[in-house]
C-alpha cells in the first residue's frame, strides 16, 4: 500500500462523525472530490456527491455511494453527578462499550470522555454483572455536577464518538482502526475518482457518500431520488467471521473483495452478478462470496424510484462497530481495483444488458 493511501485511511478513520453529525467528514469529502469531478452537489440530508458528466446528456447514470457516519452515542440525560446516559446511534454490542475512550462533541468544543465499568472489587460478594444494556453504561467526562457540565456547553443531543489511533499490524498486512465501516467507502470513492480522472467513461458518474446509514439506511433514498441513477453500487464494510474457523463462514480477511449475493434487504440480480464475476475474473481480482445478516445502502436504493439494480463492492473487517477493527490491506486493494474496473467497463450497452437483458 502506498503511504499516501495509508495516510488517507488514517485521516478518515480518525475523523469523528456519528449518524446525523457527519459534517467534518463531509467537508473533507467535498475538498478532496472537487478537483476530480465536474461539480459537487449535496442532498437535503447532507449526502455529498461528485458528478462527472458524460458528453451525452442522455447517457446512463451510475452511482457509487459510501456512507460517512460511524456508530456512536447521543446524550439523553445528564445526571446530578455530571455523568451522561446515552442512546446508541447504530448497532453496538453492549459488552464492548465499557472502559473505553471517547470524544464528547459539544457546541463549545470537544472534550475527552470515558465509558464507565464496574471494577471486580465492587462485584465481590454480589451475584456479579449478569446482563448489560447500553442504557446501563454511564459516560464520564470528569465533570462534578450537571451544572458544571452545562458551563462547558454540554446539552442533551450532543454526541459521543470513539477516540482511537489508526495503526498497522506488526506484519504490515493489516490495519487497526475505528470506523472502517464505512470510511473504507469514503477512501475507495476518492481513490477511484483519482484513478479515472483522465479517462472517458461510458456513463455519467455520481460518486460520494450518504449520511445516516447506521440508523436505518436513511441517506440513500434522498440521494437516489435526487440523482436518479440507473445502477447503484454501495461501497461498504461488513463483518468478518474467520477468527475460529473458515469452514462454513463468510467473510475472511485476506481473501479479496466481497461478492455479496444475499442479505436480508437485497438479492443481487443475476445479470449484475455475472457482470461483476466477469470483471473480477478478467482482471484477476481476488474475491469471495458473501452472505450477510446485515444490510447496506444498496438495500434501500434498489427499491427506490422505479427500482434500481444495486449491489455492494465491499470488504470485511474483524470486530466492526467497536473501537478496534482489523482489516486487510490486500482486501482493500482488491476492492479498489474491482470498483475501478467495474466503472471502466460500464457503457450504455452493458448497462442495458444488466437492466433489461438486451
N, C-alpha and C positions, 0 to 999 in steps of 0.2 A: 504494500500500500504506500502510495506517495505521501510524503509528510504533509502536503497541502490538504489531502483528504482527511488525514487523521486530525489535523488542527481544526478543520471544519466540523468534523464529528464532535470533537471535544467542545468547541464553542457552542454548537447547537444543543448537545446533550446537557451541558452545564447551565444553559439558559433555563429559566423557571417560568412556566406558564401553564396553569391548570385550566380546566374547561371553563370557557367564558371570560378568561383573563389571559388571552394569548397575545397581547399587544406587543410584548418585547420580541417574540418570535416573528410576528407579522412584520414588524419594522425591519428585522434582519432579512426576511424573505423578499420584501419589497426592494431593499437596497441591492441585494445580490441578483435578483431577476431582471431589474430594469435594463441593464446594458445588454441582456441576452435575448430580449423579445421586442416586438413592435410596440406593445403597450401593456400596462398593468392595470387590472380592474379588481374591485373589491365588491363582494356581495353584501346584502343587508345585515347578515350576522357577523361579518368580519372575515370570511374566507377570502384569500387573495390569490390571484392567478395572473400569470404572464401569458400573453397571446402572441403567437406567431401566425400572421395571416398568410394564407395561400393567395396567389395572384388571382385565382378564380374565386369569386365571392361565393359561388355555389359548391365549392369543394367540401368534401366530408369533414366533420369536426371530431377531433379525438381529444378526450380529456384525460389528464393524468393528475390524480389527487392524493396527496399525503393528508395527514391531519396534524395540526400544530400542538394540540393540547396533550398534556400528560396527566396522569392521575394525581390527585391531591386532596385537600380538605378545605371546608369553609367553616368559619366560626359561627356557631349558632347560639352560644351562651358564654358570658364571662362571669366566673364565679366571684364571690366576695373575696376570696383569697387571691384573685388576679390570674387564675388559670382559665383555660378555654375548653369548652365542649364543642365538638365539631360534627358535621355530617361529611360523608365521603363524596368526592367527585370522581366517579369511576370506580371500578371494582378493586377492592382490597381484601386480601386475606388478613383478618384482624391480628393474627399471631405474628405478623412481620412488622407491625406498626410500632410497637413499643420500643423505647430506649434508642431512638434514632434522632439524628439531627435534621432540622428543617429550617426554612426561612419563613418568617411571618411577614407578609407583604401588606403594608398599610398606605394610606394616602400621604402620611407624613414621612414614610421611609420603610426600609426593610430591616428586620431585627432577627437575631438568632433565636432559635426555639428548639426545644426537645420534647419528645413524647414520653409520657410517664410509664413507669413499670413498678411492680411490687418486688422489693428485694426478698430473697429467700428467708432472711431473718424475720421478716414480718409475716411470713406464712407458717412459721413454726407453731405447732400447737393448734393449727386450723386444718380444715379439710382440703386446703390448697385451692388453687385457682382452677376450677373445673371447666369454666367456659369463659369466653371473651367476645365482646362485641366492640365495634369501633366506638360506639357511644359510651363505652366504659372507660376509654382512654382519654386522659386529660393531656393538654398541651401546655407547656410551661416555658414562658419567655423570661422568667425571673422577676416579674412584677409582684409587688407585695399586696396589691389590692385592686379591685375593679376600678377605683378612682385613679390609681397610678397608671394603669393600662390606658385609661381614657386620655390622660395627659400626653401620652405618646401616640395618640391618634388611632388606637385600636377600636374598631367598630364591628358590630355584627355584620357578617357578609364578607369580611376580609378573608384572605386565603392563606393557606399554609402548604408549602411545597417542599419536597425533599431537597436536601443540600448534599451534593456528592461531587467528588473529583473524578474525572474520566481518566483511566489509565489502561495501559496494555498489560497482558499477562506475561510471565517470565519468558515463555517460548516465542512470543511475538506473533502468535497465531490468532489471538482473540483480544477483545476489548471489554473492559468492565466499566459500566456507566449506569446512570439512571436514564429513563425517558427514551431508550432506543425505540420504544413504542410511543410516539412514532417520529422521532427526529431522524430515524432511518429514512422515512419517506421524504422529509424535507431535504436531506442530504442528497438522495438519489435524484430528486427532481432537478436540483441545481446542477449536478454533475452531468445529467443527460442534456440539459439545455446548453451547457458549455460545449459538450462533445458535438452537438448538432448545429451549433450556431452558424457555421458557414455552409451548411448543406441545404439543398432544396428538398423539402418534404412533399409528400403526395397528399397532404391534408392541412387544414388549419389546426394548429396545436394549441391547446389550452392546458397549461401546466402550473400547478401551485399547491395550495394546502387549504383544507377546510378547518373549521372550528368545531368544538363540542362533540367530537366523535365518541369520547369515552363516556358520555352521559346519554347515549341512545342514538348515535349516528345522526345527530341533528343537523350538522352542517352541510351534508351532501345534497339534500333535497333543494335548499335555496340555490346552491351553486349550479346544479344541473338545470334547474328551472331558468336561471339567468343565462347560462352559456349554451344550452341546448345541444349537447354533444350527440354524435351518432354512436360512438363507442366510449366506454368509461373504464379506466384502469385505476384501481386503488393501489397505492404502494404503501404497504403496512407490515408491521412486525407481529408475529404470532408466537404462541407459547411452545417452546421445545419440550419434548418428553423423551429424554435419552439418558438420564443420569443413572438409571438402574439397568435398563435393557433397551436394545433397539428392536427386539423381536416383538412385532405386533403393535408398535407405537409409531406415531407420526411426529416429525419434527426433530431432525438430528443435526447437530452442529457439524459444519464442515462438509455437508453433502449437497450443497448447492441451493439455488433459489427454489421457491415453492411453486408447485403446480397444484393450486388449490381446486380440487374437483368438487368439493361439497362443504358447506357449512349450514347451520340452521336457517340462514336467510338467503342462501344463494346456491344454485346449481349452475355450474359453468356450461354454457351452450356448447353442443358438440363441435360446431364448425369453428368456434373461437378456441376451443381446446386443441383442435387439430392444427390451427394456425400457430399457436404457441409451441406445441410439440415440434412442429416442423422448424420453427425458428430456433429453438434450443438445439435440436439435433444438427441442423445445417451449420450452426456456428459453434458447435462443440461446447455448449454452455451446460455445466453441471446443474441438474435439477432433481427434485424429489417430489413425489406425490404427497399431497397433504389433505387430510380431512380434519376439520376443526369443529370444536364445540362452541366457539365464539364467532362473532361476525365482524365485518368491516364496512366502510362506507359504500362498498360495492353492493352490499345487501340492500341499502336504502336507495341507491341510484338506479338499480335495474328495474324498479317498479315505478319510477318517476316518469313524468311526461307521457309519452305513448309506449314506454318500455324501451330501455336502453341496454343492449348487450354489454355486460360488465364482468370483470374478473379482477384478480389481485396478482400483482407481481411482488412477492413478499420474501421475507427472511424470517428465521426463527431466532429467539433469544431464550436462554435459560433464566428463570426467576423473574419474568416480566411482571409489571405492576408492583414493584418493590423498589427499594433504594438501590439495589445492585443487580443489574442484568449483565449476563455474559453472552457475547455474540461473536461469530466467526468473521474475520476479515475476508476469507475466501468466499464465504456465502454472500457478503455484501458485494464483492467484485463480480460474482456471477449474476446477482440481481441487477446490478448496474448495466452489465453487458446485455442482459436479457431485455431491459427496458429500452436501451438504445437501439438494439437490432429490431425489436418489435416496432418501434416508431419508424425506423428506416423502411421497413417492409410494407407499411400500410399505404395503400393508394385507393383510389375510388373503386377499381375493380375488385381488389382484395376485400375491402370493407363491404361492398355489395354482396360478395360471396358469403362473408361471415353473417351478414344480417338476413339475406334473402335466399341464399343458396344458389345464386345466379352466377 
